[in-house]
Amino acid sequence: MAKDDVVVFSGTIEDKLPNTMFRVKLDNGHEILATVCGKMRKNRIWVNVGERVRVEMTPYDLAKGRITFVERKRAPGDNTEQQ
């Protein structure tokens, strides 16, 4: 299966579980188990309870997913990325 064969959803982190697993409540009301993707783990990007995330799921197992993006609210004038 290629990486193009995924379904992308948005949701909110509800609970933090052991082994970098998270319980995510999707916008459509379903709850899934999700883990952090490899690039986020490699770059040590933290995910906290209550944050909005983007989750990729395979069409074959709609109960598990992979967190690929954390949607954080930045303060106005915060230029930490450009340095």
Backbone as CSV, one residue per row, in Angstrom:
resi,resn,N_x,N_y,N_z,CA_x,CA_y,CA_z,C_x,C_y,C_z
1,MET,0.833,-1.175,0.000,0.000,0.000,0.000,0.884,1.246,0.000
2,ALA,0.610,2.190,-0.845,1.393,3.411,-0.943,0.936,4.423,0.104
3,LYS,1.771,5.419,0.340,1.407,6.459,1.302,0.287,7.336,0.786
4,ASP,-0.008,7.257,-0.519,-1.094,8.056,-1.079,-2.457,7.484,-0.731
5,ASP,-2.505,6.233,-0.309,-3.777,5.573,-0.010,-4.173,5.772,1.447
6,VAL,-4.216,7.017,1.906,-4.579,7.289,3.285,-5.778,8.226,3.323
7,VAL,-6.462,8.206,4.451,-7.583,9.096,4.709,-7.127,10.067,5.796
8,VAL,-7.294,11.358,5.589,-6.824,12.370,6.533,-8.009,12.961,7.285
9,PHE,-7.893,13.006,8.620,-8.920,13.586,9.486,-8.275,14.591,10.420
10,SER,-9.078,15.482,10.972,-8.632,16.390,12.028,-9.312,15.983,13.315
11,GLY,-8.620,16.227,14.427,-9.189,15.867,15.711,-8.465,16.551,16.848
12,THR,-8.828,16.157,18.072,-8.266,16.723,19.288,-7.724,15.603,20.151
13,ILE,-6.551,15.810,20.737,-5.963,14.825,21.643,-6.792,14.795,22.918
14,GLU,-7.319,13.630,23.266,-8.136,13.472,24.461,-7.341,12.908,25.635
15,ASP,-6.412,11.973,25.359,-5.705,11.288,26.432,-4.331,10.886,25.937
16,LYS,-3.363,10.910,26.838,-1.997,10.493,26.533,-1.795,9.110,27.135
17,LEU,-1.356,8.154,26.317,-1.173,6.765,26.744,0.306,6.399,26.675
18,PRO,0.714,5.271,27.262,2.124,4.864,27.192,2.573,4.578,25.755
19,ASN,3.888,4.577,25.551,4.524,4.252,24.271,4.106,5.196,23.151
20,THR,4.058,6.473,23.439,3.698,7.536,22.488,2.386,7.263,21.758
21,MET,1.431,6.679,22.453,0.093,6.477,21.896,-0.831,7.542,22.490
22,PHE,-1.798,7.962,21.684,-2.741,8.990,22.100,-4.146,8.568,21.708
23,ARG,-5.124,8.961,22.529,-6.529,8.774,22.173,-6.989,10.092,21.550
24,VAL,-7.431,10.017,20.293,-7.803,11.205,19.533,-9.299,11.159,19.241
25,LYS,-9.985,12.253,19.544,-11.405,12.378,19.190,-11.463,13.148,17.885
26,LEU,-11.939,12.490,16.840,-12.023,13.105,15.520,-13.195,14.078,15.458
27,ASP,-13.180,14.949,14.464,-14.246,15.934,14.312,-15.591,15.290,14.014
28,ASN,-15.581,14.063,13.456,-16.842,13.390,13.147,-17.396,12.610,14.342
29,GLY,-16.704,12.669,15.515,-17.216,12.049,16.729,-16.574,10.719,17.095
30,HIS,-15.842,10.089,16.194,-15.197,8.818,16.486,-13.943,9.025,17.325
31,GLU,-13.606,8.008,18.138,-12.366,8.027,18.908,-11.450,6.940,18.381
32,ILE,-10.178,7.295,18.167,-9.210,6.331,17.645,-7.953,6.376,18.494
33,LEU,-7.105,5.364,18.330,-5.763,5.355,18.893,-4.808,5.836,17.812
34,ALA,-3.903,6.728,18.173,-2.965,7.251,17.191,-1.574,7.329,17.812
35,THR,-0.573,7.190,16.960,0.815,7.322,17.377,1.455,8.443,16.583
36,VAL,2.590,8.928,17.059,3.299,10.017,16.402,4.065,9.446,15.213
37,CYS,4.052,10.164,14.076,4.758,9.691,12.891,6.274,9.798,13.108
38,GLY,7.035,9.171,12.242,8.476,9.066,12.398,9.210,10.387,12.368
39,LYS,8.827,11.302,11.467,9.505,12.603,11.378,9.266,13.426,12.644
40,MET,8.058,13.351,13.208,7.781,14.087,14.441,8.564,13.482,15.596
41,ARG,8.691,12.168,15.633,9.457,11.500,16.680,10.945,11.841,16.552
42,LYS,11.446,11.852,15.316,12.855,12.144,15.055,13.214,13.574,15.456
43,ASN,12.338,14.523,15.155,12.577,15.926,15.482,12.083,16.317,16.863
44,ARG,11.620,15.352,17.639,11.182,15.529,19.032,10.105,16.605,19.170
45,ILE,9.089,16.506,18.332,7.950,17.421,18.414,6.961,16.857,19.426
46,TRP,6.673,17.633,20.444,5.806,17.189,21.524,4.341,17.371,21.150
47,VAL,3.523,16.468,21.672,2.075,16.544,21.481,1.449,16.508,22.870
48,ASN,0.582,17.467,23.157,-0.040,17.568,24.472,-1.546,17.385,24.376
49,VAL,-2.144,17.052,25.507,-3.588,16.859,25.588,-4.289,18.182,25.286
50,GLY,-5.307,18.129,24.453,-6.091,19.299,24.098,-5.677,19.960,22.797
51,GLU,-4.558,19.543,22.206,-4.108,20.160,20.964,-4.844,19.571,19.771
52,ARG,-4.990,20.399,18.741,-5.596,19.957,17.480,-4.518,19.279,16.655
53,VAL,-4.851,18.140,16.051,-3.885,17.389,15.250,-4.528,16.945,13.942
54,ARG,-3.674,16.620,12.976,-4.093,16.023,11.716,-3.649,14.561,11.765
55,VAL,-4.564,13.645,11.464,-4.325,12.209,11.586,-4.509,11.539,10.233
56,GLU,-3.553,10.694,9.848,-3.685,9.865,8.644,-4.103,8.467,9.075
57,MET,-5.051,7.905,8.343,-5.536,6.557,8.640,-5.613,5.761,7.349
58,THR,-5.377,4.463,7.449,-5.526,3.594,6.299,-6.996,3.204,6.163
59,PRO,-7.490,3.003,4.972,-8.892,2.600,4.826,-9.181,1.194,5.349
60,TYR,-8.138,0.424,5.613,-8.327,-0.953,6.069,-8.555,-1.048,7.567
61,ASP,-8.012,-0.114,8.357,-8.193,-0.132,9.803,-8.511,1.281,10.266
62,LEU,-9.773,1.549,10.476,-10.206,2.891,10.843,-10.235,3.112,12.353
63,ALA,-9.562,2.246,13.116,-9.487,2.404,14.561,-8.129,2.915,15.006
64,LYS,-7.142,2.924,14.109,-5.793,3.372,14.437,-5.335,4.394,13.411
65,GLY,-4.431,5.278,13.844,-3.957,6.300,12.933,-2.564,6.778,13.278
66,ARG,-2.085,7.715,12.471,-0.740,8.279,12.618,-0.878,9.798,12.661
67,ILE,-0.368,10.426,13.726,-0.419,11.881,13.866,0.679,12.461,12.992
68,THR,0.309,13.301,12.023,1.282,13.853,11.094,1.499,15.344,11.255
69,PHE,0.607,16.046,11.942,0.742,17.491,12.064,0.035,17.955,13.331
70,VAL,0.671,18.867,14.065,0.069,19.473,15.252,-0.260,20.913,14.908
71,GLU,-1.529,21.285,15.050,-1.987,22.643,14.722,-1.917,23.486,15.993
72,ARG,-0.873,24.305,16.085,-0.681,25.138,17.264,-1.038,26.578,16.948
73,LYS,-1.613,27.245,17.921,-1.913,28.672,17.795,-0.656,29.437,18.177
74,ARG,-0.170,30.297,17.301,1.011,31.110,17.575,0.578,32.516,17.986
75,ALA,1.340,33.088,18.897,1.069,34.454,19.330,1.454,35.422,18.221
76,PRO,0.755,36.549,18.076,1.122,37.520,17.048,2.527,38.068,17.303
77,GLY,3.342,38.140,16.264,4.704,38.628,16.390,5.699,37.588,16.816
78,ASP,5.279,36.318,16.924,6.188,35.237,17.308,6.976,34.797,16.075
79,ASN,8.264,35.084,16.043,9.109,34.781,14.878,10.129,33.689,15.190
80,THR,9.754,32.693,15.939,10.715,31.657,16.335,11.107,30.767,15.164
81,GLU,10.247,30.649,14.145,10.557,29.775,13.000,11.596,30.381,12.070
82,GLN,11.650,31.704,11.951,12.496,32.331,10.960,13.931,32.507,11.392
83,GLN,14.290,32.153,12.597,15.653,32.353,13.062,16.540,31.204,12.704
